Amino acid sequence: MLNSFMFSDCPTRCPICERPLDSPVRLPCGHMLCDVCVTELLMCSQNNCDFQIPRDYKYQPEQDKIE
């Protein structure tokens, strides 16, 4: 599990639900949400992004270079 405090560009709270961002997920559009919101939402609504989250989207944190 990733902790948001480990990454300088990661917000401390999910911009959707405003809960602490304990398990951040970076979407292909570049926005970061909590893992719960990613599984519950079908679209990124951050800043009118409207990126459609694929139903089979699997975040692979080991491949993400969050800094």
Rosetta blueprint (number, residue, H / E / L):
1 M L
2 L L
3 N L
4 S H
5 F H
6 M H
7 F L
8 S L
9 D L
10 C L
11 P L
12 T L
13 R E
14 C L
15 P L
16 I L
17 C L
18 E L
19 R L
20 P E
21 L L
22 D L
23 S L
24 P E
25 V E
26 R E
27 L L
28 P L
29 C L
30 G L
31 H L
32 M E
33 L E
34 C E
35 D H
36 V H
37 C H
38 V H
39 T H
40 E H
41 L L
42 L L
43 M E
44 C E
45 S L
46 Q H
47 N H
48 N H
49 C L
50 D L
51 F E
52 Q E
53 I L
54 P L
55 R L
56 D L
57 Y L
58 K L
59 Y L
60 Q L
61 P H
62 E H
63 Q H
64 D L
65 K L
66 I L
67 E L
